[in-house]
Amino acid sequence: MSKPPARIRLADAAFALFDERGYEQTTVDDIAERAGLGRTTFFRHYRSKEDVIFPDHDRLLELIRDRLATSSHSTALVSVSDAVRLVLLHYLDEGDLARRRHVLTSKVAALRNREIASVARYQRLFREFIADWMGDPTESASLRAELMAAAVVAAHNHVLRRWLRGESSDPVAEVDEAMREVLALFPAAGSPPEPGGGTTIVAFRTGQNIDALLPSLRRLVEGGTGQ
């Protein structure tokens, strides 16, 4: 039976040692020795012992960029949902490794800080894409793009954490539903209304004759618009 690839062997060795000795007490040389590999091989696959823990965010971000780049203006939000699903599927494919990472990062402050920094990179990418899709340079549009991107990332992380804790039996369906909820929060995000535009219609029932009501309604409307 063939051995697992060196990258997987190093990751397995690292997590085993982290469990046994603790993250701070484990060195790169310890990991390479446990995996039956040399120090040079370790650095061929990972830049540091932190990199053993985290997924290849650079590759994931590139996958997201590629998916977003295939969209048109009318399919932009669909591509955002697809991109979120791509990230989730990566974690699901990792299986137990993702869960072990979750446990470890919850215990080590330095790893939590790195995780937060990684999340910020995803949010920035979504924010830039959404802002470009809006095509509106105003500050209010910039705020909407920031809010949408934050909601997108929060929806993904909410579902991911539920799966990591063993609370979700169908995380893909959950993340799709979560994204529908997010996008419903911003129904007009791509086409903000003109200031002061539009017509408001109020319906009510009364026993009075319509001819008697019209003058009062006209005064109410004109007063409300400042005319």
Summary of the structure (lengths in Angstrom):
residues: 227
radius of gyration: 26.0
end to end distance: 84.6
largest distance: 92.9
contacts: 577
relative contact order: 0.08
helix: 70%
strand: 0%
